[in-house]
Amino acid sequence: MAATEPLPAPEKVTTSGPPEAEAGGALTIDLGAVEANWRALARRAMPAECSAVIKADGYGCGIEPVAAMLAKTGCKTFFVADLAEARRVRAVTAEPAVYVLNGMMPGAGPAFAEIHARPVIGNLVELAEWDAFVAASGWRGGFALHVDTGMSRLGVSAGEAAAVAARIKSENHGITLLMSHLACAETPEHPLNDRQIRLFREVRLLYRGIASSLANSSGIFLGSAAHCDLVRPGVALYGVNPTPGRNNPMRPVVELRARIVQVRNVQRGETVGYNAAWTATRPTRLAVVAVGYADGYLRAASASDDSPGAKAIVGGKLCPLAGRVSMDLIAIDVTDLPDGGARRGDIVTLIGDEIGVDDLAAAAGTIGYEVLTSLGRRYHRVYRVS
């Protein structure tokens, strides 16, 4: 008898937030796609280690489910913004290293030790405070040293990094990672990329034996010169295109659907929504949907007489917004649908199918990062793992 293919693993689904029947919208997060994206980025970066940036509530996708899934997948290093996020990671996984990108606030040393987190130290005053805490407590959990190579945000200067490099000769120097951050990685031809890579290479020579990290999501696609020992993908894990202008190599992760609460007609010349910014140019049928900027559907995606705004999928057809996005509602022009193509209670797609996160971001004049991290907590959330 011929061998048969194994059956696919059953899909696991969990939910959070209000019940679906009580929510204006449902947000589906495909954790299986997050895992697939992490594995794809890890393969591209080999032999460098692939970590995961899960700050901002896992880029809006939920820090706990993302951390638990990636830890189970094999991710050994996480990056978060602050101690509160580090605590949430530790609530679901004990093993991976957790780095806090915003560093150590005054007096926060004991909190880092309590949850076995590591600060990313970016100035010499902070380093002195950390050393004082270590000397007083005997804590040996380590830290990352952040070197500014061109972002001009956080980090010690290259000169300061050179001045403190001699500390690595001591047995308990405490530096577990040397890192910097690319400013223009999503634009491969930008000259700052090469300058940052070269400057960081010079600093790395002073810290031989210390693991180093430079590449973010887009930086992974700059090639091996940016990979160092550890890469730090963030937004690409959640489906945003790390290679703008080219085909997106990542699987989509989020799907946002919302419910029509009313269908109404307006006459030609009537205006719709706040500020009367959108005027009907024909007899128009509108579907009013129970999602707004309080749910993270950005007001900048609004439609006006001067701007087309975003689109939604209603009855399988792309339909434009009509008027301003308000706090709890949006209006969609469904005039071109057949009679009955949009009814009260029907579900429309705001992200998904033909509308990716980057598409909605472009319509709102922003980036996928903002769309994802704005996703609200009033949605019925569905987490899917296949």
C-alpha positions in Angstrom: 0.0 0.0 0.0 1.3 3.4 -0.9 2.3 5.7 2.0 -0.3 8.4 2.7 0.4 12.0 3.5 0.0 12.9 7.2 -3.1 14.7 8.1 -2.6 18.4 8.9 -2.5 19.4 12.5 -5.9 20.6 13.7 -6.4 24.3 14.0 -6.4 25.7 17.5 -8.5 28.8 18.1 -8.7 30.9 21.3 -10.6 34.2 21.8 -10.4 37.2 24.0 -12.2 40.5 24.4 -16.0 41.0 24.2 -18.2 38.3 22.7 -18.5 38.5 19.0 -22.2 39.3 19.1 -21.5 42.3 21.4 -18.5 43.7 19.5 -18.5 46.1 16.6 -15.6 44.2 15.0 -13.6 41.0 15.1 -9.8 41.0 14.8 -8.3 37.6 13.8 -4.6 37.1 14.5 -2.9 34.2 12.7 -0.2 33.1 15.1 0.7 30.4 12.7 1.6 33.1 10.2 3.7 34.9 12.8 5.6 31.6 13.4 6.1 31.1 9.6 7.4 34.7 9.2 9.9 34.2 12.1 11.1 30.9 10.6 11.5 32.6 7.1 13.5 35.4 8.6 15.6 33.0 10.6 16.5 31.1 7.5 17.4 34.3 5.7 19.7 35.5 8.5 21.5 32.2 9.1 23.9 31.6 10.7 22.9 34.6 12.9 20.4 34.0 15.7 16.9 35.3 15.0 15.3 37.1 17.9 11.9 38.8 18.0 10.8 42.3 18.9 7.4 42.1 20.6 7.1 45.6 22.0 3.9 47.6 21.8 1.7 44.6 22.8 3.4 42.5 20.1 2.8 45.2 17.6 -0.9 45.2 18.5 -1.2 41.4 18.2 -1.0 40.6 21.9 2.3 40.2 23.7 1.4 37.1 25.7 0.2 34.9 22.8 3.0 36.0 20.5 5.7 35.5 23.1 4.4 32.1 24.2 4.1 30.8 20.6 7.6 32.1 19.5 9.3 30.7 22.6 7.7 27.3 21.9 8.9 27.7 18.3 12.5 28.2 19.4 13.0 31.9 19.7 15.6 32.5 22.5 15.7 36.3 22.7 13.0 38.9 22.9 13.1 42.7 22.9 10.4 44.8 24.5 10.1 48.6 25.2 9.8 48.7 29.0 9.7 46.7 32.2 5.9 46.4 32.2 6.2 44.6 28.8 9.0 42.4 30.1 6.8 41.3 33.0 4.1 40.2 30.6 6.7 38.2 28.7 7.9 36.5 31.9 4.3 35.6 32.8 4.2 33.2 29.8 7.8 32.1 29.3 10.8 31.8 31.7 13.6 30.8 29.4 14.3 33.4 26.7 16.5 36.4 27.3 14.4 39.6 27.5 16.0 42.9 26.6 14.3 46.2 27.5 15.0 48.7 24.8 14.2 51.9 26.7 16.9 51.0 29.2 16.9 51.4 33.0 15.0 54.1 34.8 16.6 55.4 38.0 16.2 52.9 40.8 14.8 50.1 38.5 17.7 47.7 39.0 15.9 45.4 41.5 12.9 45.1 39.1 15.3 43.8 36.3 16.7 41.3 38.7 13.3 40.2 39.9 12.2 39.2 36.4 15.6 38.3 34.9 15.4 41.0 32.3 18.3 42.9 30.8 18.4 46.7 30.2 19.6 48.1 26.9 21.9 50.8 28.2 22.4 53.8 26.0 24.3 56.5 28.0 27.2 56.6 30.5 25.1 57.9 33.4 22.8 54.9 33.0 25.8 52.6 32.8 27.2 54.0 36.0 23.8 53.5 37.8 23.7 49.9 36.5 27.2 49.2 37.7 26.3 50.6 41.1 23.3 48.4 41.4 25.4 45.3 40.3 28.1 46.1 42.9 25.5 46.5 45.7 23.4 43.5 44.8 25.8 41.0 43.2 23.3 40.6 40.3 24.9 39.1 37.2 22.1 39.2 34.8 23.9 41.3 32.2 22.9 44.1 29.9 23.1 45.2 26.3 25.2 48.2 25.3 23.6 50.4 22.6 25.9 52.3 20.3 24.5 55.2 18.3 25.8 54.8 14.7 23.5 57.3 13.0 20.0 57.2 14.4 20.7 60.0 16.9 18.2 58.8 19.3 19.4 56.4 22.0 22.9 55.0 22.5 26.4 56.0 23.5 28.6 57.5 20.8 31.2 55.5 19.0 33.8 57.4 20.9 32.2 56.6 24.3 31.9 53.0 23.3 35.7 53.0 22.5 36.4 54.6 25.9 34.6 51.9 27.9 35.7 48.9 25.7 38.5 48.0 28.1 35.9 46.8 30.6 35.4 43.6 28.6 38.8 42.5 30.0 37.3 42.2 33.4 35.7 38.9 34.4 32.3 40.4 35.3 32.0 43.1 32.7 28.3 42.3 32.3 27.9 43.1 28.5 25.9 40.3 26.9 25.1 42.1 23.7 26.5 45.0 21.7 23.9 46.6 19.5 22.9 49.5 17.3 19.9 50.4 15.2 19.6 51.2 11.5 17.8 54.4 10.6 17.1 53.8 6.9 17.1 50.0 6.3 13.8 50.1 4.4 15.6 52.2 1.7 18.4 49.8 0.7 20.2 52.4 -1.5 20.3 55.0 1.3 24.0 55.9 2.0 23.4 56.0 5.8 23.0 52.2 5.7 26.6 51.6 4.6 27.9 54.3 7.0 26.2 52.7 9.9 27.3 49.2 9.0 30.9 50.3 8.6 30.9 52.3 11.9 29.4 49.4 13.8 32.0 47.0 12.4 34.7 49.3 13.8 33.1 49.3 17.2 32.6 45.6 17.1 36.4 45.1 16.7 36.8 46.7 20.2 34.4 44.2 21.7 35.6 40.9 20.3 33.9 38.0 22.0 30.7 39.9 22.6 27.6 39.1 20.5 26.5 41.9 18.3 23.2 43.0 16.7 22.3 45.6 14.1 19.6 44.4 11.7 15.9 45.1 12.2 13.2 43.7 9.9 14.3 45.6 6.8 18.0 45.3 7.8 17.8 41.6 7.4 17.2 42.2 3.7 20.4 44.3 3.4 22.5 41.2 3.4 25.0 39.4 5.7 27.0 42.6 6.3 24.1 43.8 8.5 23.3 40.5 10.2 26.1 40.3 12.8 25.4 37.6 15.4 21.7 38.3 16.1 19.0 40.0 14.0 16.0 41.7 15.5 12.9 41.5 13.3 9.8 43.3 14.5 7.1 44.5 12.2 7.9 41.9 9.5 6.8 39.2 11.9 3.3 40.6 11.8 3.0 40.8 8.1 4.1 44.3 7.2 6.3 44.5 4.1 10.0 44.9 5.1 10.9 45.6 1.5 8.7 48.5 0.4 8.3 48.8 -3.4 8.8 45.1 -3.8 6.6 42.1 -3.3 5.9 41.4 0.4 7.8 38.2 1.4 5.8 37.9 4.6 2.6 36.1 5.3 -0.4 38.3 6.4 -1.1 38.0 10.1 -4.2 40.2 10.9 -7.7 40.3 9.5 -10.2 42.9 10.6 -13.9 42.6 10.0 -16.7 44.8 11.3 -20.5 44.8 11.4 -22.9 47.1 9.5 -25.3 48.7 12.0 -27.3 50.7 9.4 -27.9 51.1 5.7 -29.2 54.5 4.6 -29.7 56.7 1.5 -28.5 60.2 1.0 -29.3 62.5 -2.0 -26.9 64.1 -4.3 -25.4 67.2 -2.7 -25.9 66.0 0.8 -22.8 65.8 3.0 -21.7 62.8 5.2 -20.0 62.9 8.6 -18.2 65.5 10.7 -17.1 68.7 9.1 -19.2 68.0 6.0 -16.0 67.0 4.3 -17.6 64.5 1.8 -20.4 65.4 -0.5 -22.5 62.9 -2.4 -22.1 63.4 -6.2 -25.1 61.1 -6.9 -27.9 59.5 -5.0 -25.9 57.3 -2.6 -26.4 54.3 -0.4 -24.3 54.1 2.7 -23.4 51.3 5.0 -22.6 52.6 8.5 -20.1 50.3 10.3 -19.4 50.0 14.0 -15.7 50.7 14.0 -13.9 54.0 14.4 -10.7 55.7 15.5 -11.3 54.5 19.1 -10.8 51.0 17.8 -7.5 52.0 16.0 -9.1 52.5 12.6 -7.2 55.7 11.9 -9.0 59.0 11.3 -6.4 59.8 8.7 -8.0 57.1 6.5 -11.1 59.3 6.1 -12.5 60.2 2.7 -13.3 63.8 1.7 -14.1 65.7 -1.5 -10.4 66.1 -1.9 -9.1 62.7 -0.8 -10.5 59.2 -1.6 -9.5 57.7 1.7 -9.5 54.0 2.4 -11.6 51.2 1.1 -13.5 48.3 2.6 -14.7 45.0 1.1 -18.5 44.7 1.2 -20.3 41.9 -0.5 -17.0 40.8 -2.1 -16.4 44.2 -3.7 -14.1 47.0 -2.9 -16.1 50.0 -1.7 -14.8 53.5 -0.8 -15.3 55.2 2.6 -17.6 58.2 2.7 -16.7 61.1 5.1 -14.7 61.3 8.2 -13.8 58.3 10.4 -15.4 59.1 13.7 -14.8 57.7 17.1 -17.1 54.7 16.8 -18.3 54.6 13.2 -17.4 54.8 9.6 -19.6 55.2 6.5 -18.9 53.2 3.3 -20.3 54.0 -0.1 -22.1 50.8 -1.3 -24.1 52.4 -4.1 -22.5 50.2 -6.7 -23.6 47.0 -5.0 -26.7 45.3 -6.1 -29.9 45.8 -4.1 -29.5 43.8 -0.9 -25.7 43.6 -1.3 -25.3 45.3 2.1 -27.7 44.8 5.0 -27.8 45.6 8.7 -25.8 42.9 10.5 -23.6 42.0 7.5 -19.8 41.8 8.0 -17.4 43.9 6.0 -13.6 43.5 5.7 -11.4 46.4 6.7 -8.1 44.5 6.7 -7.8 41.2 4.8 -8.2 39.8 1.3 -7.3 42.6 -1.1 -6.7 45.1 1.7 -3.4 44.5 3.5 -2.0 46.4 6.5 0.3 48.3 4.2 -2.7 49.2 1.9 -4.6 50.7 4.7 -1.5 52.5 5.9 -1.0 54.0 2.5 -4.6 55.2 2.4 -4.0 56.9 5.7 -0.7 58.4 4.8 1.2 56.5 7.4 3.1 53.2 7.9 2.0 49.7 8.8 3.6 50.0 12.2 1.0 52.6 13.2 -1.9 50.6 11.8 -0.9 47.5 13.8 0.0 49.2 17.0 -3.3 51.2 17.0 -5.5 48.1 17.0 -7.9 48.5 19.8 -9.3 46.3 22.6 -13.0 46.6 21.8 -12.7 44.0 19.1 -13.6 40.3 19.6 -10.1 38.8 19.2 -9.6 35.4 17.6 -6.2 33.8 17.8 -5.6 31.0 15.3 -2.8 28.5 15.3 -2.7 25.9 12.6 
